[in-house]
Amino acid sequence: MTEEPRQRVEKVRGSRRARLTRVEGTLSDSEAEATLREQEQEARPPGPAGANDARLLGDKPPHY
């Protein structure tokens, strides 16, 4: 049985949350966020922006 690389939990001093180490072949948080932003840009309809488009796109649901 071969051991695959796994994430390890690292405690962060002064923080309530721990951090996971990166596994080779995965995206970092910033890379994943950039990918999501690119997909969001592609999903927007072509044409001029309406008066409330920026506000509607920026609003977050109450459960966030």
C-alpha positions in Angstrom: 0.0 0.0 0.0 1.5 3.3 -1.0 1.1 6.4 1.1 -0.5 9.4 -0.7 0.4 12.9 0.5 -2.1 14.1 3.1 -2.9 17.4 4.6 -1.6 18.1 8.1 -3.2 20.4 10.6 -1.0 23.3 11.7 -1.9 25.3 14.8 -1.6 29.1 14.2 -0.4 31.0 17.2 -2.9 33.8 18.2 -5.7 32.4 16.0 -8.7 30.4 17.0 -8.6 28.4 13.8 -6.0 25.9 12.5 -4.6 25.8 9.0 -4.2 22.9 6.7 -1.0 22.3 4.7 -1.2 22.3 1.0 -1.1 19.0 -1.0 0.8 18.9 -4.3 -1.6 19.2 -7.2 -4.3 21.2 -5.5 -5.1 24.9 -5.7 -4.2 27.4 -3.0 -6.9 29.6 -1.6 -5.9 32.6 -3.7 -5.7 30.5 -6.9 -9.1 29.0 -6.3 -10.6 32.4 -5.6 -9.1 33.7 -8.9 -10.7 30.8 -10.8 -14.1 31.5 -9.3 -13.8 35.2 -10.2 -13.0 34.3 -13.8 -16.0 32.0 -13.9 -18.2 34.8 -12.4 -17.0 37.2 -15.1 -17.9 34.7 -17.9 -21.4 34.1 -16.4 -22.4 37.8 -16.5 -24.7 38.7 -19.4 -23.4 40.8 -22.2 -24.6 44.4 -22.6 -24.8 47.5 -20.5 -25.1 47.2 -16.8 -28.3 48.2 -15.1 -28.7 50.8 -12.3 -28.8 48.1 -9.6 -26.6 45.4 -11.0 -23.5 46.2 -8.9 -25.6 46.2 -5.7 -27.4 42.9 -6.6 -24.1 41.2 -7.4 -22.5 42.5 -4.2 -25.4 41.5 -1.8 -24.9 38.4 0.3 -27.7 36.2 1.5 -28.5 36.6 5.2 -27.1 33.1 6.1 -23.5 34.2 5.2 
